[in-house]
Amino acid sequence: MSKILFVLLISSLLFSSCFSVDRRGGIVGIKGRTFQSGLGSFEVGRLPEGWSNPQNKLKQVVYTHDGMQATIVTDALCGKKFEEAPLRRLALDLLEPMEKSKIKSEKEFVLDGRKAYQMVGEGAIDGICMEMGVRVLKKDFCVYDFVLFAPKKYFSQSQKDFENYVSGFRTR
């Protein structure tokens, strides 16, 4: 694994640490494109060739793409702790740990029949300039996080794959 992918993987796990106090409902199983959490299951869209098979790390699902030096992290966090936090705040909590983080765009959208939030930002991770795409959704007492990290030169290309992956989200 290249140094940048290692940095991305470690950073992605650290970014989600702000949610680690009450981790009920984390992802505990994977079967194809269906993920099992403690409170149910959900499905995501298909990623094209080049993305690694999903790895379940610390109750998150992580995909990497060596060619684009990109990482996608998916998380399902459930319980009352997350019910009242606004979607924008949850997205900012994922972006803010980047060094010199800056929001490039943000908007609300609908995903699986619910209001969701989308944010794209830039900053640095361990001194490496990166862009980050975040999608956050609340449904059935859970917060679903989808995060893409990639160097600026690969972000547009990896973001297309990420959009297809997230747009396939459905709870079961």
C-alpha positions in Angstrom: 0.0 0.0 0.0 1.4 3.4 -0.9 2.2 6.0 1.7 -0.6 8.3 0.7 -3.2 5.4 0.9 -1.9 4.5 4.3 -2.2 8.1 5.4 -5.8 8.3 4.0 -6.9 5.1 5.7 -5.5 6.1 9.1 -6.9 9.7 8.7 -10.4 8.3 7.7 -10.5 6.2 10.9 -9.4 9.3 12.9 -12.0 11.5 11.3 -14.8 9.3 12.5 -13.4 9.1 16.0 -15.6 12.0 17.0 -18.4 9.5 16.9 -16.8 6.7 18.7 -18.2 7.3 22.2 -21.5 5.6 21.4 -20.9 3.3 18.5 -24.2 1.2 18.5 -25.2 0.1 15.0 -21.7 0.3 13.4 -21.3 -1.9 10.3 -20.8 -5.5 11.4 -21.1 -7.4 8.2 -20.8 -7.2 4.4 -22.4 -9.3 1.7 -21.9 -7.9 -1.8 -23.2 -4.4 -1.8 -25.3 -4.9 1.3 -24.0 -3.9 4.7 -25.3 -5.1 8.0 -25.4 -2.8 11.0 -26.6 -3.5 14.5 -30.0 -2.1 13.7 -30.7 -3.3 10.1 -29.1 -3.3 6.7 -28.5 -1.0 3.8 -27.3 -1.3 0.2 -25.0 1.0 -1.8 -24.3 1.5 -5.5 -21.7 -0.5 -7.4 -18.1 0.8 -7.6 -16.3 0.2 -10.9 -13.1 -1.9 -11.4 -10.0 -0.5 -9.7 -11.6 -0.1 -6.2 -10.6 -2.7 -3.6 -13.0 -5.2 -2.1 -14.6 -3.7 0.9 -12.8 -4.0 4.2 -14.6 -3.8 7.5 -12.3 -1.7 9.7 -13.5 -0.6 13.2 -17.2 -1.0 12.2 -16.6 1.1 9.0 -16.4 -0.1 5.4 -13.3 1.1 3.6 -12.6 1.0 -0.2 -9.3 2.1 -1.7 -8.3 2.9 -5.3 -4.5 2.7 -5.8 -4.5 4.4 -9.2 -6.4 7.4 -8.0 -4.9 7.3 -4.5 -8.5 7.6 -3.2 -10.4 6.2 -0.2 -14.1 5.8 0.4 -15.3 5.3 4.0 -18.9 4.3 4.9 -20.2 4.4 8.4 -23.6 3.8 10.1 -23.9 5.3 13.6 -27.1 4.7 15.5 -28.7 5.9 18.7 -30.2 9.0 20.3 -26.9 10.8 20.5 -27.1 11.6 16.8 -30.9 12.4 16.5 -30.7 16.1 17.2 -27.4 17.1 15.5 -28.1 19.0 12.3 -26.9 17.4 9.1 -24.6 20.3 8.3 -22.9 20.1 11.7 -22.3 16.3 11.2 -20.7 17.0 7.8 -18.5 19.8 9.2 -17.4 17.4 12.0 -16.0 15.2 9.3 -14.3 18.0 7.3 -12.9 20.1 10.1 -10.0 17.8 11.2 -8.2 18.4 7.9 -5.4 21.0 8.2 -6.5 24.4 6.8 -9.9 23.0 5.8 -12.1 25.0 3.6 -15.6 24.3 2.3 -15.8 24.5 -1.5 -19.5 23.7 -1.9 -22.4 22.4 0.1 -26.1 21.7 -0.4 -29.1 19.7 0.8 -30.4 16.9 -1.4 -32.7 13.8 -1.1 -31.3 10.3 -0.7 -33.5 7.3 -0.2 -36.5 9.5 0.4 -34.9 11.6 3.2 -33.2 15.0 3.4 -29.4 14.5 3.2 -26.4 16.9 3.2 -23.5 17.1 0.7 -20.3 19.0 1.3 -17.0 19.2 -0.7 -14.0 20.6 1.0 -10.2 20.8 0.7 -7.3 20.9 3.1 -4.3 18.8 4.0 -3.8 15.5 5.7 -0.3 15.0 7.0 0.8 17.8 4.8 -0.7 16.3 1.6 -3.2 18.5 -0.2 -6.5 16.6 -0.5 -10.1 17.1 -1.4 -12.9 15.5 0.5 -16.5 14.7 -0.4 -19.0 14.1 2.4 -22.6 12.9 2.3 -24.6 12.6 5.5 -28.1 11.2 6.0 -30.3 10.4 9.0 -32.8 7.6 8.8 -34.3 5.1 11.2 -32.4 6.4 14.2 -29.1 6.2 12.4 -26.6 8.6 10.8 -25.1 7.3 7.6 -21.7 8.9 6.6 -20.1 8.5 3.2 -16.7 10.1 2.8 -14.3 10.3 -0.2 -10.7 11.4 0.2 -8.5 12.0 -2.8 -5.6 14.2 -4.0 -6.8 17.2 -5.9 -5.6 15.8 -9.2 -7.8 12.7 -8.9 -10.8 14.1 -7.0 -13.1 14.8 -10.0 -12.5 11.3 -11.4 -13.0 9.5 -8.1 -16.0 11.7 -7.2 -17.9 10.3 -10.2 -17.5 6.8 -8.7 -18.4 8.1 -5.3 -21.6 9.7 -6.6 -22.7 6.4 -8.1 -21.9 4.5 -4.9 -23.8 6.9 -2.7 -26.8 7.3 -5.1 -27.4 3.6 -4.8 -28.0 3.8 -1.0 -31.2 2.2 0.2 -32.2 0.9 3.6 -33.7 -2.6 3.8 
